[in-house]
Protein backbone atom coordinates (compact mmCIF):
# COMPACT_ATOMS: atom_id res chain seq x y z
CA UNK A 1 0.00 0.00 0.00
CA UNK A 2 2.81 2.40 0.89
CA UNK A 3 4.58 1.62 -2.37
CA UNK A 4 1.41 2.30 -4.33
CA UNK A 5 0.88 5.66 -2.60
CA UNK A 6 4.51 6.57 -3.14
CA UNK A 7 4.28 5.73 -6.84
CA UNK A 8 1.03 7.70 -7.15
CA UNK A 9 2.64 10.73 -5.53
CA UNK A 10 5.63 10.46 -7.85
CA UNK A 11 3.38 10.35 -10.91
CA UNK A 12 1.35 13.32 -9.63
CA UNK A 13 4.54 15.31 -9.03
CA UNK A 14 5.75 14.44 -12.51
CA UNK A 15 2.44 15.55 -14.00
CA UNK A 16 2.60 18.86 -12.14
CA UNK A 17 6.15 19.38 -13.35
CA UNK A 18 5.20 18.51 -16.93
CA UNK A 19 2.30 20.98 -16.92
CA UNK A 20 4.55 23.73 -15.58
CA UNK A 21 7.24 22.89 -18.13
CA UNK A 22 4.73 23.08 -20.99
CA UNK A 23 3.59 26.61 -20.21
CA UNK A 24 6.28 28.33 -22.26
CA UNK A 25 6.51 25.91 -25.22
CA UNK A 26 2.75 26.26 -25.75
CA UNK A 27 3.13 30.06 -25.74
CA UNK A 28 6.05 29.72 -28.15
CA UNK A 29 3.85 27.70 -30.51
CA UNK A 30 1.29 30.52 -30.43
CA UNK A 31 4.02 33.02 -31.37
CA UNK A 32 4.98 30.81 -34.32
CA UNK A 33 1.34 30.62 -35.41
CA UNK A 34 0.84 34.37 -35.28
CA UNK A 35 4.05 35.05 -37.21
CA UNK A 36 2.31 33.24 -40.06
CA UNK A 37 -1.29 34.37 -39.72
CA UNK A 38 -1.28 38.07 -38.82
CA UNK A 39 -0.29 39.10 -42.35
CA UNK A 40 -0.50 37.16 -45.60
CA UNK A 41 1.88 37.41 -48.53
CA UNK A 42 0.31 38.66 -51.74
CA UNK A 43 0.64 36.57 -54.87
CA UNK A 44 1.91 33.03 -55.30
CA UNK A 45 4.26 31.98 -52.49
CA UNK A 46 3.72 28.23 -52.55
CA UNK A 47 7.23 27.31 -51.40
CA UNK A 48 7.02 29.70 -48.45
CA UNK A 49 3.71 28.39 -47.11
CA UNK A 50 4.57 24.73 -47.62
CA UNK A 51 7.93 25.16 -45.91
CA UNK A 52 6.66 26.94 -42.81
CA UNK A 53 3.49 24.83 -42.43
CA UNK A 54 4.98 22.18 -40.09
CA UNK A 55 6.05 24.97 -37.74
CA UNK A 56 3.38 27.64 -38.12
CA UNK A 57 0.22 25.51 -38.33
CA UNK A 58 0.97 21.93 -37.31
CA UNK A 59 2.87 22.96 -34.18
CA UNK A 60 1.54 26.51 -33.90
CA UNK A 61 -2.12 25.56 -33.66
CA UNK A 62 -1.34 23.10 -30.87
CA UNK A 63 -0.78 25.91 -28.37
CA UNK A 64 -4.35 26.95 -27.54
CA UNK A 65 -5.86 23.41 -27.55
CA UNK A 66 -3.03 22.37 -25.25
CA UNK A 67 -3.85 25.18 -22.84
CA UNK A 68 -7.56 24.35 -22.90
CA UNK A 69 -6.78 20.71 -22.14
CA UNK A 70 -4.58 21.65 -19.17
CA UNK A 71 -7.06 24.28 -17.95
CA UNK A 72 -9.97 21.83 -18.02
CA UNK A 73 -7.93 19.23 -16.17
CA UNK A 74 -6.75 21.65 -13.47
CA UNK A 75 -10.16 23.28 -13.01
CA UNK A 76 -11.89 20.04 -12.00
CA UNK A 77 -8.82 18.71 -10.21
CA UNK A 78 -9.09 21.52 -7.68
CA UNK A 79 -11.12 20.69 -4.57
CA UNK A 80 -12.16 24.31 -4.06
CA UNK A 81 -15.84 25.22 -4.17
CA UNK A 82 -17.34 26.69 -7.34
CA UNK A 83 -17.50 30.17 -5.80
CA UNK A 84 -13.86 29.94 -4.70
CA UNK A 85 -12.79 28.89 -8.19
CA UNK A 86 -14.68 31.78 -9.78
CA UNK A 87 -13.18 34.28 -7.33
CA UNK A 88 -9.72 32.95 -8.15
CA UNK A 89 -10.32 33.28 -11.87
CA UNK A 90 -11.54 36.85 -11.47
CA UNK A 91 -8.12 37.67 -10.02
CA UNK A 92 -6.01 35.47 -12.30
CA UNK A 93 -7.90 35.84 -15.57
CA UNK A 94 -10.56 38.57 -15.65
CA UNK A 95 -8.48 41.39 -14.13
CA UNK A 96 -5.48 40.79 -16.46
CA UNK A 97 -7.88 40.37 -19.40
CA UNK A 98 -9.43 43.79 -18.81
CA UNK A 99 -6.12 45.50 -18.08
CA UNK A 100 -4.28 44.18 -21.17
CA UNK A 101 -7.13 45.19 -23.47
CA UNK A 102 -7.26 48.59 -21.75
CA UNK A 103 -3.50 49.04 -22.25
CA UNK A 104 -3.81 48.30 -25.96
CA UNK A 105 -6.82 50.60 -26.32
CA UNK A 106 -4.86 53.36 -24.59
CA UNK A 107 -2.03 52.87 -27.09
CA UNK A 108 -4.48 53.13 -29.98
CA UNK A 109 -5.93 56.36 -28.56
CA UNK A 110 -2.52 57.84 -27.80
CA UNK A 111 -1.34 57.10 -31.32
CA UNK A 112 -4.48 58.71 -32.72
CA UNK A 113 -4.06 61.80 -30.54
CA UNK A 114 -0.54 62.44 -31.85
CA UNK A 115 -1.86 62.41 -35.41
CA UNK A 116 -1.87 58.85 -36.74
CA UNK A 117 -5.24 57.47 -37.98
CA UNK A 118 -6.24 54.23 -36.28
CA UNK A 119 -8.38 51.53 -37.89
CA UNK A 120 -9.87 48.68 -35.85
CA UNK A 121 -11.55 45.90 -37.79
CA UNK A 122 -12.02 48.16 -40.81
CA UNK A 123 -13.43 51.12 -38.86
CA UNK A 124 -11.75 54.34 -37.87
CA UNK A 125 -11.88 54.99 -34.13
CA UNK A 126 -13.23 58.44 -34.97
CA UNK A 127 -16.53 56.66 -35.72
CA UNK A 128 -16.62 54.75 -32.41
CA UNK A 129 -19.23 55.54 -29.78
CA UNK A 130 -19.15 54.51 -26.11
CA UNK A 131 -20.76 51.12 -26.77
CA UNK A 132 -18.21 50.41 -29.53
CA UNK A 133 -15.37 50.97 -27.09
CA UNK A 134 -16.97 48.70 -24.52
CA UNK A 135 -17.53 46.06 -27.18
CA UNK A 136 -13.79 45.99 -27.92
CA UNK A 137 -13.36 44.13 -24.64
CA UNK A 138 -15.60 41.35 -26.01
CA UNK A 139 -14.96 41.48 -29.76
CA UNK A 140 -13.45 43.88 -32.27
CA UNK A 141 -16.77 44.47 -34.02
CA UNK A 142 -17.37 41.15 -35.75
CA UNK A 143 -18.83 37.88 -34.45
CA UNK A 144 -17.38 35.91 -37.41
CA UNK A 145 -19.39 32.73 -36.79
CA UNK A 146 -18.09 32.43 -33.23
CA UNK A 147 -14.46 33.22 -34.08
CA UNK A 148 -14.68 36.73 -32.61
CA UNK A 149 -11.72 38.16 -30.71
CA UNK A 150 -11.27 41.09 -28.27
CA UNK A 151 -9.07 44.08 -29.00
CA UNK A 152 -5.96 42.16 -27.96
CA UNK A 153 -6.73 39.23 -30.22
CA UNK A 154 -4.98 36.30 -28.44
CA UNK A 155 -7.02 36.97 -25.30
CA UNK A 156 -10.03 35.26 -26.87
CA UNK A 157 -8.56 32.21 -25.14
CA UNK A 158 -8.85 33.92 -21.74
CA UNK A 159 -12.39 35.10 -22.49
CA UNK A 160 -13.51 31.61 -23.55
CA UNK A 161 -11.78 30.06 -20.56
CA UNK A 162 -13.75 32.38 -18.27
CA UNK A 163 -16.97 31.31 -19.99
CA UNK A 164 -16.07 27.63 -19.52
CA UNK A 165 -15.38 28.30 -15.84
CA UNK A 166 -18.80 29.90 -15.41
CA UNK A 167 -20.66 27.00 -17.04
CA UNK A 168 -18.44 24.36 -15.41
CA UNK A 169 -21.19 22.89 -13.13
CA UNK A 170 -23.35 22.14 -16.17
CA UNK A 171 -20.38 20.76 -18.06
CA UNK A 172 -19.48 18.53 -15.11
CA UNK A 173 -22.80 16.69 -15.20
CA UNK A 174 -22.75 16.38 -18.99
CA UNK A 175 -19.29 14.80 -18.93
CA UNK A 176 -20.09 12.69 -15.88
CA UNK A 177 -23.19 11.09 -17.33
CA UNK A 178 -22.91 11.41 -21.11
CA UNK A 179 -19.19 10.58 -20.99
CA UNK A 180 -17.46 9.64 -24.24
CA UNK A 181 -20.59 10.24 -26.32
CA UNK A 182 -20.40 13.94 -25.47
CA UNK A 183 -16.69 14.15 -26.31
CA UNK A 184 -17.17 12.36 -29.62
CA UNK A 185 -20.11 14.61 -30.53
CA UNK A 186 -18.12 17.78 -29.83
CA UNK A 187 -15.10 16.33 -31.68
CA UNK A 188 -17.22 15.67 -34.78
CA UNK A 189 -18.64 19.22 -34.56
CA UNK A 190 -15.10 20.60 -34.39
CA UNK A 191 -13.77 18.38 -37.17
CA UNK A 192 -16.59 19.35 -39.51
CA UNK A 193 -16.51 23.10 -38.80
CA UNK A 194 -14.41 25.15 -41.20
CA UNK A 195 -12.31 28.20 -40.43
CA UNK A 196 -11.03 28.61 -36.86
CA UNK A 197 -13.94 26.91 -35.06
CA UNK A 198 -13.14 28.63 -31.75
CA UNK A 199 -16.32 27.52 -29.97
CA UNK A 200 -16.15 23.74 -30.61
CA UNK A 201 -12.38 23.81 -30.08
CA UNK A 202 -12.84 25.48 -26.70
CA UNK A 203 -15.50 23.04 -25.52
CA UNK A 204 -13.72 19.95 -26.85
CA UNK A 205 -10.26 20.44 -25.36
CA UNK A 206 -11.48 21.91 -22.07
CA UNK A 207 -13.81 18.90 -21.77
CA UNK A 208 -11.07 16.42 -22.69
CA UNK A 209 -8.93 17.77 -19.85
CA UNK A 210 -11.93 17.83 -17.51
CA UNK A 211 -12.70 14.19 -18.35
CA UNK A 212 -9.43 13.03 -16.79
CA UNK A 213 -10.08 14.94 -13.56
CA UNK A 214 -13.76 14.03 -13.28
CA UNK A 215 -12.96 10.31 -13.61
CA UNK A 216 -9.80 10.60 -11.49
CA UNK A 217 -7.37 9.54 -14.22
CA UNK A 218 -3.85 10.93 -14.31
CA UNK A 219 -3.32 11.86 -17.99
CA UNK A 220 0.45 11.49 -17.81
CA UNK A 221 0.13 8.01 -16.33
CA UNK A 222 -2.53 7.14 -18.93
CA UNK A 223 -0.38 8.31 -21.84
CA UNK A 224 2.80 6.82 -20.40
CA UNK A 225 1.26 3.37 -20.02
CA UNK A 226 0.32 3.47 -23.71
CA UNK A 227 3.19 5.62 -24.92
CA UNK A 228 4.04 3.45 -27.94
CA UNK A 229 0.46 3.76 -29.16
CA UNK A 230 0.21 7.50 -28.56
CA UNK A 231 3.63 8.27 -30.02
CA UNK A 232 2.79 6.16 -33.07
CA UNK A 233 -0.47 8.06 -33.52
CA UNK A 234 1.42 11.33 -33.07
CA UNK A 235 3.90 10.42 -35.83
CA UNK A 236 1.22 9.01 -38.15
CA UNK A 237 -1.20 11.93 -37.91
CA UNK A 238 1.60 14.53 -37.88
CA UNK A 239 3.17 13.09 -41.03
CA UNK A 240 -0.27 12.74 -42.65
CA UNK A 241 -1.09 16.35 -41.80
CA UNK A 242 2.11 17.74 -43.30
CA UNK A 243 2.01 15.51 -46.40
CA UNK A 244 -1.67 16.11 -47.21
CA UNK A 245 -1.23 19.86 -46.77
CA UNK A 246 1.78 19.93 -49.08
CA UNK A 247 0.19 17.70 -51.73
CA UNK A 248 -3.52 18.54 -51.48
CA UNK A 249 -3.86 21.92 -49.77
CA UNK A 250 -5.64 23.31 -46.73
CA UNK A 251 -9.33 22.56 -47.41
CA UNK A 252 -8.72 18.88 -48.08
CA UNK A 253 -6.42 18.24 -45.13
CA UNK A 254 -8.46 20.11 -42.49
CA UNK A 255 -9.79 17.01 -40.70
CA UNK A 256 -6.38 15.32 -40.88
CA UNK A 257 -4.81 18.42 -39.36
CA UNK A 258 -7.29 18.50 -36.50
CA UNK A 259 -6.74 14.83 -35.70
CA UNK A 260 -3.02 15.63 -35.52
CA UNK A 261 -3.68 18.41 -32.99
CA UNK A 262 -5.43 15.92 -30.70
CA UNK A 263 -2.45 13.56 -30.71
CA UNK A 264 0.10 16.34 -30.34
CA UNK A 265 -1.06 16.81 -26.74
CA UNK A 266 -0.10 13.33 -25.40
CA UNK A 267 3.24 13.60 -27.20
CA UNK A 268 3.93 16.99 -25.63
CA UNK A 269 3.09 15.72 -22.14
CA UNK A 270 5.45 12.79 -22.64
CA UNK A 271 8.15 15.14 -23.95
CA UNK A 272 7.69 17.46 -20.98
CA UNK A 273 7.96 14.52 -18.59
CA UNK A 274 11.15 13.37 -20.32
CA UNK A 275 12.68 16.84 -20.06
CA UNK A 276 11.74 17.12 -16.37
CA UNK A 277 13.29 13.73 -15.57
CA UNK A 278 16.48 14.67 -17.42
CA UNK A 279 16.58 18.18 -15.89
CA UNK A 280 16.08 20.11 -19.13
CA UNK A 281 14.23 22.84 -17.29
CA UNK A 282 14.13 26.60 -16.74
CA UNK A 283 12.75 28.62 -13.85
CA UNK A 284 12.42 31.78 -15.93
CA UNK A 285 10.42 30.54 -18.90
CA UNK A 286 7.32 29.13 -17.13
CA UNK A 287 7.05 32.27 -14.98
CA UNK A 288 7.33 34.50 -18.05
CA UNK A 289 4.72 32.61 -20.09
CA UNK A 290 1.63 34.71 -19.31
CA UNK A 291 3.32 38.07 -19.87
CA UNK A 292 4.88 36.79 -23.10
CA UNK A 293 1.45 35.59 -24.22
CA UNK A 294 -0.04 39.05 -23.65
CA UNK A 295 2.73 41.21 -25.13
CA UNK A 296 3.83 39.19 -28.14
CA UNK A 297 0.96 39.96 -30.50
CA UNK A 298 1.57 43.70 -31.11
CA UNK A 299 5.25 42.90 -31.64
CA UNK A 300 4.37 40.21 -34.20
CA UNK A 301 1.98 42.55 -36.03
CA UNK A 302 4.60 45.31 -36.32
CA UNK A 303 7.37 42.95 -37.47
CA UNK A 304 5.31 40.98 -39.98
CA UNK A 305 3.62 44.05 -41.49
CA UNK A 306 7.01 45.71 -41.90
CA UNK A 307 8.57 42.63 -43.53
CA UNK A 308 5.68 42.08 -45.92
CA UNK A 309 5.02 45.72 -46.84
CA UNK A 310 8.69 46.42 -47.56
CA UNK A 311 9.75 43.03 -48.94
CA UNK A 312 6.63 41.53 -50.47
CA UNK A 313 8.43 40.95 -53.77
CA UNK A 314 11.35 39.16 -52.15
CA UNK A 315 11.96 35.48 -52.88
CA UNK A 316 10.22 32.76 -50.89
CA UNK A 317 13.58 31.79 -49.41
CA UNK A 318 13.99 35.32 -48.05
CA UNK A 319 10.49 35.25 -46.56
CA UNK A 320 11.19 31.89 -44.91
CA UNK A 321 14.29 33.34 -43.26
CA UNK A 322 12.35 36.46 -42.21
CA UNK A 323 9.61 34.26 -40.73
CA UNK A 324 12.06 32.58 -38.36
CA UNK A 325 13.84 35.86 -37.59
CA UNK A 326 10.50 37.40 -36.56
CA UNK A 327 9.84 34.45 -34.26
CA UNK A 328 13.21 34.91 -32.56
CA UNK A 329 12.89 38.70 -32.24
CA UNK A 330 9.33 38.46 -30.91
CA UNK A 331 10.24 35.83 -28.33
CA UNK A 332 13.34 37.64 -27.09
CA UNK A 333 11.57 41.02 -27.01
CA UNK A 334 8.69 39.57 -25.02
CA UNK A 335 11.08 37.94 -22.55
CA UNK A 336 12.94 41.22 -22.15
CA UNK A 337 9.67 43.01 -21.35
CA UNK A 338 8.90 40.34 -18.75
CA UNK A 339 12.41 40.67 -17.24
CA UNK A 340 12.10 44.46 -17.01
CA UNK A 341 8.68 44.24 -15.37
CA UNK A 342 9.91 41.58 -12.98
CA UNK A 343 12.93 43.61 -11.94
CA UNK A 344 11.62 47.17 -11.87
CA UNK A 345 7.83 46.84 -11.52
CA UNK A 346 7.18 43.51 -9.75
CA UNK A 347 3.83 44.61 -8.29
CA UNK A 348 2.56 45.72 -11.69
CA UNK A 349 3.90 42.49 -13.19
CA UNK A 350 2.01 40.46 -10.60
CA UNK A 351 -1.26 42.26 -11.35
CA UNK A 352 -0.83 41.96 -15.11
CA UNK A 353 0.03 38.26 -14.86
CA UNK A 354 -2.68 37.36 -12.36
CA UNK A 355 -0.01 36.75 -9.69
CA UNK A 356 1.59 33.98 -11.72
VEXDREN-2710 file (C-alpha; in Angstrom, 1 decimal):
% VEXDREN-2710
k/r/px/py/pz
1/UNK/0.0/0.0/0.0
2/UNK/2.8/2.4/0.9
3/UNK/4.6/1.6/-2.4
4/UNK/1.4/2.3/-4.3
5/UNK/0.9/5.7/-2.6
6/UNK/4.5/6.6/-3.1
7/UNK/4.3/5.7/-6.8
8/UNK/1.0/7.7/-7.1
9/UNK/2.6/10.7/-5.5
10/UNK/5.6/10.5/-7.8
11/UNK/3.4/10.3/-10.9
12/UNK/1.3/13.3/-9.6
13/UNK/4.5/15.3/-9.0
14/UNK/5.8/14.4/-12.5
15/UNK/2.4/15.6/-14.0
16/UNK/2.6/18.9/-12.1
17/UNK/6.2/19.4/-13.4
18/UNK/5.2/18.5/-16.9
19/UNK/2.3/21.0/-16.9
20/UNK/4.6/23.7/-15.6
21/UNK/7.2/22.9/-18.1
22/UNK/4.7/23.1/-21.0
23/UNK/3.6/26.6/-20.2
24/UNK/6.3/28.3/-22.3
25/UNK/6.5/25.9/-25.2
26/UNK/2.7/26.3/-25.8
27/UNK/3.1/30.1/-25.7
28/UNK/6.0/29.7/-28.1
29/UNK/3.8/27.7/-30.5
30/UNK/1.3/30.5/-30.4
31/UNK/4.0/33.0/-31.4
32/UNK/5.0/30.8/-34.3
33/UNK/1.3/30.6/-35.4
34/UNK/0.8/34.4/-35.3
35/UNK/4.1/35.0/-37.2
36/UNK/2.3/33.2/-40.1
37/UNK/-1.3/34.4/-39.7
38/UNK/-1.3/38.1/-38.8
39/UNK/-0.3/39.1/-42.3
40/UNK/-0.5/37.2/-45.6
41/UNK/1.9/37.4/-48.5
42/UNK/0.3/38.7/-51.7
43/UNK/0.6/36.6/-54.9
44/UNK/1.9/33.0/-55.3
45/UNK/4.3/32.0/-52.5
46/UNK/3.7/28.2/-52.5
47/UNK/7.2/27.3/-51.4
48/UNK/7.0/29.7/-48.4
49/UNK/3.7/28.4/-47.1
50/UNK/4.6/24.7/-47.6
51/UNK/7.9/25.2/-45.9
52/UNK/6.7/26.9/-42.8
53/UNK/3.5/24.8/-42.4
54/UNK/5.0/22.2/-40.1
55/UNK/6.1/25.0/-37.7
56/UNK/3.4/27.6/-38.1
57/UNK/0.2/25.5/-38.3
58/UNK/1.0/21.9/-37.3
59/UNK/2.9/23.0/-34.2
60/UNK/1.5/26.5/-33.9
61/UNK/-2.1/25.6/-33.7
62/UNK/-1.3/23.1/-30.9
63/UNK/-0.8/25.9/-28.4
64/UNK/-4.3/26.9/-27.5
65/UNK/-5.9/23.4/-27.6
66/UNK/-3.0/22.4/-25.2
67/UNK/-3.9/25.2/-22.8
68/UNK/-7.6/24.4/-22.9
69/UNK/-6.8/20.7/-22.1
70/UNK/-4.6/21.6/-19.2
71/UNK/-7.1/24.3/-17.9
72/UNK/-10.0/21.8/-18.0
73/UNK/-7.9/19.2/-16.2
74/UNK/-6.8/21.6/-13.5
75/UNK/-10.2/23.3/-13.0
76/UNK/-11.9/20.0/-12.0
77/UNK/-8.8/18.7/-10.2
78/UNK/-9.1/21.5/-7.7
79/UNK/-11.1/20.7/-4.6
80/UNK/-12.2/24.3/-4.1
81/UNK/-15.8/25.2/-4.2
82/UNK/-17.3/26.7/-7.3
83/UNK/-17.5/30.2/-5.8
84/UNK/-13.9/29.9/-4.7
85/UNK/-12.8/28.9/-8.2
86/UNK/-14.7/31.8/-9.8
87/UNK/-13.2/34.3/-7.3
88/UNK/-9.7/32.9/-8.1
89/UNK/-10.3/33.3/-11.9
90/UNK/-11.5/36.8/-11.5
91/UNK/-8.1/37.7/-10.0
92/UNK/-6.0/35.5/-12.3
93/UNK/-7.9/35.8/-15.6
94/UNK/-10.6/38.6/-15.6
95/UNK/-8.5/41.4/-14.1
96/UNK/-5.5/40.8/-16.5
97/UNK/-7.9/40.4/-19.4
98/UNK/-9.4/43.8/-18.8
99/UNK/-6.1/45.5/-18.1
100/UNK/-4.3/44.2/-21.2
101/UNK/-7.1/45.2/-23.5
102/UNK/-7.3/48.6/-21.8
103/UNK/-3.5/49.0/-22.3
104/UNK/-3.8/48.3/-26.0
105/UNK/-6.8/50.6/-26.3
106/UNK/-4.9/53.4/-24.6
107/UNK/-2.0/52.9/-27.1
108/UNK/-4.5/53.1/-30.0
109/UNK/-5.9/56.4/-28.6
110/UNK/-2.5/57.8/-27.8
111/UNK/-1.3/57.1/-31.3
112/UNK/-4.5/58.7/-32.7
113/UNK/-4.1/61.8/-30.5
114/UNK/-0.5/62.4/-31.8
115/UNK/-1.9/62.4/-35.4
116/UNK/-1.9/58.8/-36.7
117/UNK/-5.2/57.5/-38.0
118/UNK/-6.2/54.2/-36.3
119/UNK/-8.4/51.5/-37.9
120/UNK/-9.9/48.7/-35.9
121/UNK/-11.6/45.9/-37.8
122/UNK/-12.0/48.2/-40.8
123/UNK/-13.4/51.1/-38.9
124/UNK/-11.8/54.3/-37.9
125/UNK/-11.9/55.0/-34.1
126/UNK/-13.2/58.4/-35.0
127/UNK/-16.5/56.7/-35.7
128/UNK/-16.6/54.8/-32.4
129/UNK/-19.2/55.5/-29.8
130/UNK/-19.1/54.5/-26.1
131/UNK/-20.8/51.1/-26.8
132/UNK/-18.2/50.4/-29.5
133/UNK/-15.4/51.0/-27.1
134/UNK/-17.0/48.7/-24.5
135/UNK/-17.5/46.1/-27.2
136/UNK/-13.8/46.0/-27.9
137/UNK/-13.4/44.1/-24.6
138/UNK/-15.6/41.4/-26.0
139/UNK/-15.0/41.5/-29.8
140/UNK/-13.4/43.9/-32.3
141/UNK/-16.8/44.5/-34.0
142/UNK/-17.4/41.1/-35.7
143/UNK/-18.8/37.9/-34.5
144/UNK/-17.4/35.9/-37.4
145/UNK/-19.4/32.7/-36.8
146/UNK/-18.1/32.4/-33.2
147/UNK/-14.5/33.2/-34.1
148/UNK/-14.7/36.7/-32.6
149/UNK/-11.7/38.2/-30.7
150/UNK/-11.3/41.1/-28.3
151/UNK/-9.1/44.1/-29.0
152/UNK/-6.0/42.2/-28.0
153/UNK/-6.7/39.2/-30.2
154/UNK/-5.0/36.3/-28.4
155/UNK/-7.0/37.0/-25.3
156/UNK/-10.0/35.3/-26.9
157/UNK/-8.6/32.2/-25.1
158/UNK/-8.9/33.9/-21.7
159/UNK/-12.4/35.1/-22.5
160/UNK/-13.5/31.6/-23.6
161/UNK/-11.8/30.1/-20.6
162/UNK/-13.7/32.4/-18.3
163/UNK/-17.0/31.3/-20.0
164/UNK/-16.1/27.6/-19.5
165/UNK/-15.4/28.3/-15.8
166/UNK/-18.8/29.9/-15.4
167/UNK/-20.7/27.0/-17.0
168/UNK/-18.4/24.4/-15.4
169/UNK/-21.2/22.9/-13.1
170/UNK/-23.4/22.1/-16.2
171/UNK/-20.4/20.8/-18.1
172/UNK/-19.5/18.5/-15.1
173/UNK/-22.8/16.7/-15.2
174/UNK/-22.7/16.4/-19.0
175/UNK/-19.3/14.8/-18.9
176/UNK/-20.1/12.7/-15.9
177/UNK/-23.2/11.1/-17.3
178/UNK/-22.9/11.4/-21.1
179/UNK/-19.2/10.6/-21.0
180/UNK/-17.5/9.6/-24.2
181/UNK/-20.6/10.2/-26.3
182/UNK/-20.4/13.9/-25.5
183/UNK/-16.7/14.1/-26.3
184/UNK/-17.2/12.4/-29.6
185/UNK/-20.1/14.6/-30.5
186/UNK/-18.1/17.8/-29.8
187/UNK/-15.1/16.3/-31.7
188/UNK/-17.2/15.7/-34.8
189/UNK/-18.6/19.2/-34.6
190/UNK/-15.1/20.6/-34.4
191/UNK/-13.8/18.4/-37.2
192/UNK/-16.6/19.3/-39.5
193/UNK/-16.5/23.1/-38.8
194/UNK/-14.4/25.1/-41.2
195/UNK/-12.3/28.2/-40.4
196/UNK/-11.0/28.6/-36.9
197/UNK/-13.9/26.9/-35.1
198/UNK/-13.1/28.6/-31.7
199/UNK/-16.3/27.5/-30.0
200/UNK/-16.1/23.7/-30.6
201/UNK/-12.4/23.8/-30.1
202/UNK/-12.8/25.5/-26.7
203/UNK/-15.5/23.0/-25.5
204/UNK/-13.7/19.9/-26.9
205/UNK/-10.3/20.4/-25.4
206/UNK/-11.5/21.9/-22.1
207/UNK/-13.8/18.9/-21.8
208/UNK/-11.1/16.4/-22.7
209/UNK/-8.9/17.8/-19.8
210/UNK/-11.9/17.8/-17.5
211/UNK/-12.7/14.2/-18.4
212/UNK/-9.4/13.0/-16.8
213/UNK/-10.1/14.9/-13.6
214/UNK/-13.8/14.0/-13.3
215/UNK/-13.0/10.3/-13.6
216/UNK/-9.8/10.6/-11.5
217/UNK/-7.4/9.5/-14.2
218/UNK/-3.9/10.9/-14.3
219/UNK/-3.3/11.9/-18.0
220/UNK/0.5/11.5/-17.8
221/UNK/0.1/8.0/-16.3
222/UNK/-2.5/7.1/-18.9
223/UNK/-0.4/8.3/-21.8
224/UNK/2.8/6.8/-20.4
225/UNK/1.3/3.4/-20.0
226/UNK/0.3/3.5/-23.7
227/UNK/3.2/5.6/-24.9
228/UNK/4.0/3.4/-27.9
229/UNK/0.5/3.8/-29.2
230/UNK/0.2/7.5/-28.6
231/UNK/3.6/8.3/-30.0
232/UNK/2.8/6.2/-33.1
233/UNK/-0.5/8.1/-33.5
234/UNK/1.4/11.3/-33.1
235/UNK/3.9/10.4/-35.8
236/UNK/1.2/9.0/-38.1
237/UNK/-1.2/11.9/-37.9
238/UNK/1.6/14.5/-37.9
239/UNK/3.2/13.1/-41.0
240/UNK/-0.3/12.7/-42.7
241/UNK/-1.1/16.4/-41.8
242/UNK/2.1/17.7/-43.3
243/UNK/2.0/15.5/-46.4
244/UNK/-1.7/16.1/-47.2
245/UNK/-1.2/19.9/-46.8
246/UNK/1.8/19.9/-49.1
247/UNK/0.2/17.7/-51.7
248/UNK/-3.5/18.5/-51.5
249/UNK/-3.9/21.9/-49.8
250/UNK/-5.6/23.3/-46.7
251/UNK/-9.3/22.6/-47.4
252/UNK/-8.7/18.9/-48.1
253/UNK/-6.4/18.2/-45.1
254/UNK/-8.5/20.1/-42.5
255/UNK/-9.8/17.0/-40.7
256/UNK/-6.4/15.3/-40.9
257/UNK/-4.8/18.4/-39.4
258/UNK/-7.3/18.5/-36.5
259/UNK/-6.7/14.8/-35.7
260/UNK/-3.0/15.6/-35.5
261/UNK/-3.7/18.4/-33.0
262/UNK/-5.4/15.9/-30.7
263/UNK/-2.4/13.6/-30.7
264/UNK/0.1/16.3/-30.3
265/UNK/-1.1/16.8/-26.7
266/UNK/-0.1/13.3/-25.4
267/UNK/3.2/13.6/-27.2
268/UNK/3.9/17.0/-25.6
269/UNK/3.1/15.7/-22.1
270/UNK/5.4/12.8/-22.6
271/UNK/8.1/15.1/-23.9
272/UNK/7.7/17.5/-21.0
273/UNK/8.0/14.5/-18.6
274/UNK/11.1/13.4/-20.3
275/UNK/12.7/16.8/-20.1
276/UNK/11.7/17.1/-16.4
277/UNK/13.3/13.7/-15.6
278/UNK/16.5/14.7/-17.4
279/UNK/16.6/18.2/-15.9
280/UNK/16.1/20.1/-19.1
281/UNK/14.2/22.8/-17.3
282/UNK/14.1/26.6/-16.7
283/UNK/12.7/28.6/-13.8
284/UNK/12.4/31.8/-15.9
285/UNK/10.4/30.5/-18.9
286/UNK/7.3/29.1/-17.1
287/UNK/7.1/32.3/-15.0
288/UNK/7.3/34.5/-18.1
289/UNK/4.7/32.6/-20.1
290/UNK/1.6/34.7/-19.3
291/UNK/3.3/38.1/-19.9
292/UNK/4.9/36.8/-23.1
293/UNK/1.4/35.6/-24.2
294/UNK/0.0/39.0/-23.7
295/UNK/2.7/41.2/-25.1
296/UNK/3.8/39.2/-28.1
297/UNK/1.0/40.0/-30.5
298/UNK/1.6/43.7/-31.1
299/UNK/5.3/42.9/-31.6
300/UNK/4.4/40.2/-34.2
301/UNK/2.0/42.5/-36.0
302/UNK/4.6/45.3/-36.3
303/UNK/7.4/42.9/-37.5
304/UNK/5.3/41.0/-40.0
305/UNK/3.6/44.0/-41.5
306/UNK/7.0/45.7/-41.9
307/UNK/8.6/42.6/-43.5
308/UNK/5.7/42.1/-45.9
309/UNK/5.0/45.7/-46.8
310/UNK/8.7/46.4/-47.6
311/UNK/9.7/43.0/-48.9
312/UNK/6.6/41.5/-50.5
313/UNK/8.4/41.0/-53.8
314/UNK/11.3/39.2/-52.1
315/UNK/12.0/35.5/-52.9
316/UNK/10.2/32.8/-50.9
317/UNK/13.6/31.8/-49.4
318/UNK/14.0/35.3/-48.0
319/UNK/10.5/35.3/-46.6
320/UNK/11.2/31.9/-44.9
321/UNK/14.3/33.3/-43.3
322/UNK/12.4/36.5/-42.2
323/UNK/9.6/34.3/-40.7
324/UNK/12.1/32.6/-38.4
325/UNK/13.8/35.9/-37.6
326/UNK/10.5/37.4/-36.6
327/UNK/9.8/34.4/-34.3
328/UNK/13.2/34.9/-32.6
329/UNK/12.9/38.7/-32.2
330/UNK/9.3/38.5/-30.9
331/UNK/10.2/35.8/-28.3
332/UNK/13.3/37.6/-27.1
333/UNK/11.6/41.0/-27.0
334/UNK/8.7/39.6/-25.0
335/UNK/11.1/37.9/-22.6
336/UNK/12.9/41.2/-22.2
337/UNK/9.7/43.0/-21.3
338/UNK/8.9/40.3/-18.7
339/UNK/12.4/40.7/-17.2
340/UNK/12.1/44.5/-17.0
341/UNK/8.7/44.2/-15.4
342/UNK/9.9/41.6/-13.0
343/UNK/12.9/43.6/-11.9
344/UNK/11.6/47.2/-11.9
345/UNK/7.8/46.8/-11.5
346/UNK/7.2/43.5/-9.7
347/UNK/3.8/44.6/-8.3
348/UNK/2.6/45.7/-11.7
349/UNK/3.9/42.5/-13.2
350/UNK/2.0/40.5/-10.6
351/UNK/-1.3/42.3/-11.4
352/UNK/-0.8/42.0/-15.1
353/UNK/0.0/38.3/-14.9
354/UNK/-2.7/37.4/-12.4
355/UNK/0.0/36.8/-9.7
356/UNK/1.6/34.0/-11.7
END
